[in-house]
């Protein structure tokens, strides 16, 4: 089992198929993920978008919304490792991700408990 790599919002980047897509997934497999995400998130996602080094890593390839992600930008601006470290946890920025991915909240709550 891979070690968790928790994003600002609580998503586990290590569990995301985009994290090591360039090394692990064929173009066909990336297209399957892109099709799944397009349906899940009601967005147009291409196979080439299924490639990312994780949102807490500044250099390298990132999923398309990385540069405008409100939670990531906020966390970086405050010098945080994740939103779990924020004195304003859990702010309204996190509501939508928690609804879509309840495990994200669990991950951040686990970090806060440490």
Chimera marker file (.cmm) of the C-alpha trace (Angstrom):
<marker_set name="trace">
<marker id="1" x="0.000" y="0.000" z="0.000" r="1" g="1" b="0" radius="0.5"/>
<marker id="2" x="1.348" y="3.412" z="-0.960" r="1" g="1" b="0" radius="0.5"/>
<marker id="3" x="1.850" y="6.081" z="1.662" r="1" g="1" b="0" radius="0.5"/>
<marker id="4" x="-0.814" y="8.774" z="1.581" r="1" g="1" b="0" radius="0.5"/>
<marker id="5" x="0.039" y="12.096" z="-0.035" r="1" g="1" b="0" radius="0.5"/>
<marker id="6" x="-2.592" y="14.495" z="1.259" r="1" g="1" b="0" radius="0.5"/>
<marker id="7" x="-3.459" y="17.535" z="-0.835" r="1" g="1" b="0" radius="0.5"/>
<marker id="8" x="-4.504" y="20.843" z="0.712" r="1" g="1" b="0" radius="0.5"/>
<marker id="9" x="-8.180" y="19.865" z="0.409" r="1" g="1" b="0" radius="0.5"/>
<marker id="10" x="-7.709" y="16.414" z="1.905" r="1" g="1" b="0" radius="0.5"/>
<marker id="11" x="-7.704" y="14.358" z="-1.285" r="1" g="1" b="0" radius="0.5"/>
<marker id="12" x="-5.148" y="11.572" z="-1.224" r="1" g="1" b="0" radius="0.5"/>
<marker id="13" x="-2.985" y="12.285" z="-4.269" r="1" g="1" b="0" radius="0.5"/>
<marker id="14" x="-1.383" y="8.830" z="-3.949" r="1" g="1" b="0" radius="0.5"/>
<marker id="15" x="-4.807" y="7.281" z="-4.618" r="1" g="1" b="0" radius="0.5"/>
<marker id="16" x="-5.407" y="9.430" z="-7.716" r="1" g="1" b="0" radius="0.5"/>
<marker id="17" x="-4.822" y="7.833" z="-11.122" r="1" g="1" b="0" radius="0.5"/>
<marker id="18" x="-3.300" y="11.093" z="-12.399" r="1" g="1" b="0" radius="0.5"/>
<marker id="19" x="-0.395" y="11.151" z="-9.932" r="1" g="1" b="0" radius="0.5"/>
<marker id="20" x="1.968" y="8.852" z="-11.768" r="1" g="1" b="0" radius="0.5"/>
<marker id="21" x="0.062" y="8.586" z="-15.031" r="1" g="1" b="0" radius="0.5"/>
<marker id="22" x="3.049" y="9.216" z="-17.229" r="1" g="1" b="0" radius="0.5"/>
<marker id="23" x="4.867" y="6.281" z="-15.643" r="1" g="1" b="0" radius="0.5"/>
<marker id="24" x="1.996" y="3.879" z="-15.075" r="1" g="1" b="0" radius="0.5"/>
<marker id="25" x="-0.924" y="4.423" z="-17.411" r="1" g="1" b="0" radius="0.5"/>
<marker id="26" x="-1.115" y="3.828" z="-21.124" r="1" g="1" b="0" radius="0.5"/>
<marker id="27" x="-2.913" y="6.380" z="-23.281" r="1" g="1" b="0" radius="0.5"/>
<marker id="28" x="-5.873" y="3.986" z="-23.417" r="1" g="1" b="0" radius="0.5"/>
<marker id="29" x="-6.014" y="3.737" z="-19.611" r="1" g="1" b="0" radius="0.5"/>
<marker id="30" x="-5.667" y="7.516" z="-19.297" r="1" g="1" b="0" radius="0.5"/>
<marker id="31" x="-8.591" y="7.921" z="-21.701" r="1" g="1" b="0" radius="0.5"/>
<marker id="32" x="-10.744" y="5.667" z="-19.490" r="1" g="1" b="0" radius="0.5"/>
<marker id="33" x="-9.932" y="7.846" z="-16.473" r="1" g="1" b="0" radius="0.5"/>
<marker id="34" x="-10.617" y="11.009" z="-18.487" r="1" g="1" b="0" radius="0.5"/>
<marker id="35" x="-13.999" y="9.637" z="-19.577" r="1" g="1" b="0" radius="0.5"/>
<marker id="36" x="-14.860" y="8.699" z="-15.985" r="1" g="1" b="0" radius="0.5"/>
<marker id="37" x="-13.841" y="12.112" z="-14.621" r="1" g="1" b="0" radius="0.5"/>
<marker id="38" x="-15.719" y="13.905" z="-17.401" r="1" g="1" b="0" radius="0.5"/>
<marker id="39" x="-18.910" y="12.170" z="-16.294" r="1" g="1" b="0" radius="0.5"/>
<marker id="40" x="-18.239" y="12.503" z="-12.535" r="1" g="1" b="0" radius="0.5"/>
<marker id="41" x="-17.347" y="16.176" z="-12.642" r="1" g="1" b="0" radius="0.5"/>
<marker id="42" x="-19.487" y="17.245" z="-15.603" r="1" g="1" b="0" radius="0.5"/>
<marker id="43" x="-16.405" y="18.551" z="-17.389" r="1" g="1" b="0" radius="0.5"/>
<marker id="44" x="-14.494" y="17.968" z="-20.580" r="1" g="1" b="0" radius="0.5"/>
<marker id="45" x="-11.323" y="16.159" z="-19.530" r="1" g="1" b="0" radius="0.5"/>
<marker id="46" x="-8.832" y="14.833" z="-22.066" r="1" g="1" b="0" radius="0.5"/>
<marker id="47" x="-6.487" y="11.874" z="-21.643" r="1" g="1" b="0" radius="0.5"/>
<marker id="48" x="-3.487" y="14.220" z="-21.646" r="1" g="1" b="0" radius="0.5"/>
<marker id="49" x="-4.974" y="15.927" z="-18.565" r="1" g="1" b="0" radius="0.5"/>
<marker id="50" x="-4.641" y="12.698" z="-16.562" r="1" g="1" b="0" radius="0.5"/>
<marker id="51" x="-1.103" y="13.437" z="-15.464" r="1" g="1" b="0" radius="0.5"/>
<marker id="52" x="-0.025" y="15.134" z="-12.227" r="1" g="1" b="0" radius="0.5"/>
<marker id="53" x="2.732" y="15.190" z="-9.598" r="1" g="1" b="0" radius="0.5"/>
<marker id="54" x="0.385" y="16.253" z="-6.776" r="1" g="1" b="0" radius="0.5"/>
<marker id="55" x="-0.886" y="19.696" z="-5.832" r="1" g="1" b="0" radius="0.5"/>
<marker id="56" x="1.564" y="20.271" z="-2.993" r="1" g="1" b="0" radius="0.5"/>
<marker id="57" x="4.500" y="19.858" z="-5.394" r="1" g="1" b="0" radius="0.5"/>
<marker id="58" x="5.235" y="23.173" z="-7.112" r="1" g="1" b="0" radius="0.5"/>
<marker id="59" x="7.254" y="21.948" z="-10.115" r="1" g="1" b="0" radius="0.5"/>
<marker id="60" x="6.143" y="19.425" z="-12.715" r="1" g="1" b="0" radius="0.5"/>
<marker id="61" x="2.978" y="18.438" z="-14.556" r="1" g="1" b="0" radius="0.5"/>
<marker id="62" x="-0.335" y="19.142" z="-12.808" r="1" g="1" b="0" radius="0.5"/>
<marker id="63" x="-4.002" y="18.425" z="-13.479" r="1" g="1" b="0" radius="0.5"/>
<marker id="64" x="-5.603" y="21.358" z="-15.340" r="1" g="1" b="0" radius="0.5"/>
<marker id="65" x="-7.291" y="23.169" z="-12.436" r="1" g="1" b="0" radius="0.5"/>
<marker id="66" x="-4.158" y="23.098" z="-10.252" r="1" g="1" b="0" radius="0.5"/>
<marker id="67" x="-3.166" y="26.694" z="-11.025" r="1" g="1" b="0" radius="0.5"/>
<marker id="68" x="-6.560" y="28.095" z="-10.031" r="1" g="1" b="0" radius="0.5"/>
<marker id="69" x="-7.585" y="25.758" z="-7.200" r="1" g="1" b="0" radius="0.5"/>
<marker id="70" x="-8.906" y="28.030" z="-4.464" r="1" g="1" b="0" radius="0.5"/>
<marker id="71" x="-7.939" y="25.674" z="-1.627" r="1" g="1" b="0" radius="0.5"/>
<marker id="72" x="-4.404" y="25.165" z="-2.936" r="1" g="1" b="0" radius="0.5"/>
<marker id="73" x="-3.815" y="28.879" z="-3.501" r="1" g="1" b="0" radius="0.5"/>
<marker id="74" x="-5.180" y="29.719" z="-0.055" r="1" g="1" b="0" radius="0.5"/>
<marker id="75" x="-3.029" y="27.072" z="1.648" r="1" g="1" b="0" radius="0.5"/>
<marker id="76" x="0.105" y="28.152" z="-0.200" r="1" g="1" b="0" radius="0.5"/>
<marker id="77" x="-0.614" y="31.791" z="0.641" r="1" g="1" b="0" radius="0.5"/>
<marker id="78" x="-0.856" y="30.922" z="4.329" r="1" g="1" b="0" radius="0.5"/>
<marker id="79" x="2.228" y="28.704" z="4.231" r="1" g="1" b="0" radius="0.5"/>
<marker id="80" x="0.267" y="25.588" z="5.244" r="1" g="1" b="0" radius="0.5"/>
<marker id="81" x="0.985" y="21.942" z="4.479" r="1" g="1" b="0" radius="0.5"/>
<marker id="82" x="-2.754" y="21.184" z="4.189" r="1" g="1" b="0" radius="0.5"/>
<marker id="83" x="-6.029" y="22.816" z="5.160" r="1" g="1" b="0" radius="0.5"/>
<marker id="84" x="-5.902" y="20.726" z="8.359" r="1" g="1" b="0" radius="0.5"/>
<marker id="85" x="-3.264" y="23.165" z="9.637" r="1" g="1" b="0" radius="0.5"/>
<marker id="86" x="-5.486" y="26.201" z="9.103" r="1" g="1" b="0" radius="0.5"/>
<marker id="87" x="-6.972" y="27.983" z="12.136" r="1" g="1" b="0" radius="0.5"/>
<marker id="88" x="-10.096" y="28.592" z="10.017" r="1" g="1" b="0" radius="0.5"/>
<marker id="89" x="-10.644" y="24.851" z="9.321" r="1" g="1" b="0" radius="0.5"/>
<marker id="90" x="-13.111" y="23.851" z="7.906" r="1" g="1" b="0" radius="0.5"/>
<marker id="91" x="-13.996" y="26.929" z="5.905" r="1" g="1" b="0" radius="0.5"/>
<marker id="92" x="-16.610" y="27.156" z="3.158" r="1" g="1" b="0" radius="0.5"/>
<marker id="93" x="-13.958" y="26.550" z="0.462" r="1" g="1" b="0" radius="0.5"/>
<marker id="94" x="-13.889" y="22.894" z="1.524" r="1" g="1" b="0" radius="0.5"/>
<marker id="95" x="-17.651" y="22.226" z="1.473" r="1" g="1" b="0" radius="0.5"/>
<marker id="96" x="-17.916" y="21.089" z="-2.142" r="1" g="1" b="0" radius="0.5"/>
<marker id="97" x="-14.933" y="18.717" z="-2.002" r="1" g="1" b="0" radius="0.5"/>
<marker id="98" x="-16.220" y="17.194" z="1.241" r="1" g="1" b="0" radius="0.5"/>
<marker id="99" x="-19.600" y="16.521" z="-0.431" r="1" g="1" b="0" radius="0.5"/>
<marker id="100" x="-17.983" y="14.885" z="-3.477" r="1" g="1" b="0" radius="0.5"/>
<marker id="101" x="-15.265" y="13.014" z="-1.561" r="1" g="1" b="0" radius="0.5"/>
<marker id="102" x="-16.100" y="12.415" z="2.121" r="1" g="1" b="0" radius="0.5"/>
<marker id="103" x="-12.735" y="10.678" z="2.566" r="1" g="1" b="0" radius="0.5"/>
<marker id="104" x="-11.057" y="14.070" z="2.015" r="1" g="1" b="0" radius="0.5"/>
<marker id="105" x="-12.645" y="15.360" z="5.208" r="1" g="1" b="0" radius="0.5"/>
<marker id="106" x="-11.642" y="12.170" z="7.029" r="1" g="1" b="0" radius="0.5"/>
<marker id="107" x="-8.037" y="12.630" z="5.869" r="1" g="1" b="0" radius="0.5"/>
<marker id="108" x="-7.893" y="16.210" z="7.133" r="1" g="1" b="0" radius="0.5"/>
<marker id="109" x="-9.603" y="15.326" z="10.401" r="1" g="1" b="0" radius="0.5"/>
<marker id="110" x="-7.011" y="12.589" z="10.885" r="1" g="1" b="0" radius="0.5"/>
<marker id="111" x="-4.202" y="15.082" z="10.350" r="1" g="1" b="0" radius="0.5"/>
<marker id="112" x="-5.782" y="17.519" z="12.814" r="1" g="1" b="0" radius="0.5"/>
<marker id="113" x="-5.989" y="14.795" z="15.450" r="1" g="1" b="0" radius="0.5"/>
<marker id="114" x="-2.210" y="14.222" z="15.352" r="1" g="1" b="0" radius="0.5"/>
<link id1="1" id2="2" r="1" g="1" b="0" radius="0.2"/>
<link id1="2" id2="3" r="1" g="1" b="0" radius="0.2"/>
<link id1="3" id2="4" r="1" g="1" b="0" radius="0.2"/>
<link id1="4" id2="5" r="1" g="1" b="0" radius="0.2"/>
<link id1="5" id2="6" r="1" g="1" b="0" radius="0.2"/>
<link id1="6" id2="7" r="1" g="1" b="0" radius="0.2"/>
<link id1="7" id2="8" r="1" g="1" b="0" radius="0.2"/>
<link id1="8" id2="9" r="1" g="1" b="0" radius="0.2"/>
<link id1="9" id2="10" r="1" g="1" b="0" radius="0.2"/>
<link id1="10" id2="11" r="1" g="1" b="0" radius="0.2"/>
<link id1="11" id2="12" r="1" g="1" b="0" radius="0.2"/>
<link id1="12" id2="13" r="1" g="1" b="0" radius="0.2"/>
<link id1="13" id2="14" r="1" g="1" b="0" radius="0.2"/>
<link id1="14" id2="15" r="1" g="1" b="0" radius="0.2"/>
<link id1="15" id2="16" r="1" g="1" b="0" radius="0.2"/>
<link id1="16" id2="17" r="1" g="1" b="0" radius="0.2"/>
<link id1="17" id2="18" r="1" g="1" b="0" radius="0.2"/>
<link id1="18" id2="19" r="1" g="1" b="0" radius="0.2"/>
<link id1="19" id2="20" r="1" g="1" b="0" radius="0.2"/>
<link id1="20" id2="21" r="1" g="1" b="0" radius="0.2"/>
<link id1="21" id2="22" r="1" g="1" b="0" radius="0.2"/>
<link id1="22" id2="23" r="1" g="1" b="0" radius="0.2"/>
<link id1="23" id2="24" r="1" g="1" b="0" radius="0.2"/>
<link id1="24" id2="25" r="1" g="1" b="0" radius="0.2"/>
<link id1="25" id2="26" r="1" g="1" b="0" radius="0.2"/>
<link id1="26" id2="27" r="1" g="1" b="0" radius="0.2"/>
<link id1="27" id2="28" r="1" g="1" b="0" radius="0.2"/>
<link id1="28" id2="29" r="1" g="1" b="0" radius="0.2"/>
<link id1="29" id2="30" r="1" g="1" b="0" radius="0.2"/>
<link id1="30" id2="31" r="1" g="1" b="0" radius="0.2"/>
<link id1="31" id2="32" r="1" g="1" b="0" radius="0.2"/>
<link id1="32" id2="33" r="1" g="1" b="0" radius="0.2"/>
<link id1="33" id2="34" r="1" g="1" b="0" radius="0.2"/>
<link id1="34" id2="35" r="1" g="1" b="0" radius="0.2"/>
<link id1="35" id2="36" r="1" g="1" b="0" radius="0.2"/>
<link id1="36" id2="37" r="1" g="1" b="0" radius="0.2"/>
<link id1="37" id2="38" r="1" g="1" b="0" radius="0.2"/>
<link id1="38" id2="39" r="1" g="1" b="0" radius="0.2"/>
<link id1="39" id2="40" r="1" g="1" b="0" radius="0.2"/>
<link id1="40" id2="41" r="1" g="1" b="0" radius="0.2"/>
<link id1="41" id2="42" r="1" g="1" b="0" radius="0.2"/>
<link id1="42" id2="43" r="1" g="1" b="0" radius="0.2"/>
<link id1="43" id2="44" r="1" g="1" b="0" radius="0.2"/>
<link id1="44" id2="45" r="1" g="1" b="0" radius="0.2"/>
<link id1="45" id2="46" r="1" g="1" b="0" radius="0.2"/>
<link id1="46" id2="47" r="1" g="1" b="0" radius="0.2"/>
<link id1="47" id2="48" r="1" g="1" b="0" radius="0.2"/>
<link id1="48" id2="49" r="1" g="1" b="0" radius="0.2"/>
<link id1="49" id2="50" r="1" g="1" b="0" radius="0.2"/>
<link id1="50" id2="51" r="1" g="1" b="0" radius="0.2"/>
<link id1="51" id2="52" r="1" g="1" b="0" radius="0.2"/>
<link id1="52" id2="53" r="1" g="1" b="0" radius="0.2"/>
<link id1="53" id2="54" r="1" g="1" b="0" radius="0.2"/>
<link id1="54" id2="55" r="1" g="1" b="0" radius="0.2"/>
<link id1="55" id2="56" r="1" g="1" b="0" radius="0.2"/>
<link id1="56" id2="57" r="1" g="1" b="0" radius="0.2"/>
<link id1="57" id2="58" r="1" g="1" b="0" radius="0.2"/>
<link id1="58" id2="59" r="1" g="1" b="0" radius="0.2"/>
<link id1="59" id2="60" r="1" g="1" b="0" radius="0.2"/>
<link id1="60" id2="61" r="1" g="1" b="0" radius="0.2"/>
<link id1="61" id2="62" r="1" g="1" b="0" radius="0.2"/>
<link id1="62" id2="63" r="1" g="1" b="0" radius="0.2"/>
<link id1="63" id2="64" r="1" g="1" b="0" radius="0.2"/>
<link id1="64" id2="65" r="1" g="1" b="0" radius="0.2"/>
<link id1="65" id2="66" r="1" g="1" b="0" radius="0.2"/>
<link id1="66" id2="67" r="1" g="1" b="0" radius="0.2"/>
<link id1="67" id2="68" r="1" g="1" b="0" radius="0.2"/>
<link id1="68" id2="69" r="1" g="1" b="0" radius="0.2"/>
<link id1="69" id2="70" r="1" g="1" b="0" radius="0.2"/>
<link id1="70" id2="71" r="1" g="1" b="0" radius="0.2"/>
<link id1="71" id2="72" r="1" g="1" b="0" radius="0.2"/>
<link id1="72" id2="73" r="1" g="1" b="0" radius="0.2"/>
<link id1="73" id2="74" r="1" g="1" b="0" radius="0.2"/>
<link id1="74" id2="75" r="1" g="1" b="0" radius="0.2"/>
<link id1="75" id2="76" r="1" g="1" b="0" radius="0.2"/>
<link id1="76" id2="77" r="1" g="1" b="0" radius="0.2"/>
<link id1="77" id2="78" r="1" g="1" b="0" radius="0.2"/>
<link id1="78" id2="79" r="1" g="1" b="0" radius="0.2"/>
<link id1="79" id2="80" r="1" g="1" b="0" radius="0.2"/>
<link id1="80" id2="81" r="1" g="1" b="0" radius="0.2"/>
<link id1="81" id2="82" r="1" g="1" b="0" radius="0.2"/>
<link id1="82" id2="83" r="1" g="1" b="0" radius="0.2"/>
<link id1="83" id2="84" r="1" g="1" b="0" radius="0.2"/>
<link id1="84" id2="85" r="1" g="1" b="0" radius="0.2"/>
<link id1="85" id2="86" r="1" g="1" b="0" radius="0.2"/>
<link id1="86" id2="87" r="1" g="1" b="0" radius="0.2"/>
<link id1="87" id2="88" r="1" g="1" b="0" radius="0.2"/>
<link id1="88" id2="89" r="1" g="1" b="0" radius="0.2"/>
<link id1="89" id2="90" r="1" g="1" b="0" radius="0.2"/>
<link id1="90" id2="91" r="1" g="1" b="0" radius="0.2"/>
<link id1="91" id2="92" r="1" g="1" b="0" radius="0.2"/>
<link id1="92" id2="93" r="1" g="1" b="0" radius="0.2"/>
<link id1="93" id2="94" r="1" g="1" b="0" radius="0.2"/>
<link id1="94" id2="95" r="1" g="1" b="0" radius="0.2"/>
<link id1="95" id2="96" r="1" g="1" b="0" radius="0.2"/>
<link id1="96" id2="97" r="1" g="1" b="0" radius="0.2"/>
<link id1="97" id2="98" r="1" g="1" b="0" radius="0.2"/>
<link id1="98" id2="99" r="1" g="1" b="0" radius="0.2"/>
<link id1="99" id2="100" r="1" g="1" b="0" radius="0.2"/>
<link id1="100" id2="101" r="1" g="1" b="0" radius="0.2"/>
<link id1="101" id2="102" r="1" g="1" b="0" radius="0.2"/>
<link id1="102" id2="103" r="1" g="1" b="0" radius="0.2"/>
<link id1="103" id2="104" r="1" g="1" b="0" radius="0.2"/>
<link id1="104" id2="105" r="1" g="1" b="0" radius="0.2"/>
<link id1="105" id2="106" r="1" g="1" b="0" radius="0.2"/>
<link id1="106" id2="107" r="1" g="1" b="0" radius="0.2"/>
<link id1="107" id2="108" r="1" g="1" b="0" radius="0.2"/>
<link id1="108" id2="109" r="1" g="1" b="0" radius="0.2"/>
<link id1="109" id2="110" r="1" g="1" b="0" radius="0.2"/>
<link id1="110" id2="111" r="1" g="1" b="0" radius="0.2"/>
<link id1="111" id2="112" r="1" g="1" b="0" radius="0.2"/>
<link id1="112" id2="113" r="1" g="1" b="0" radius="0.2"/>
<link id1="113" id2="114" r="1" g="1" b="0" radius="0.2"/>
</marker_set>
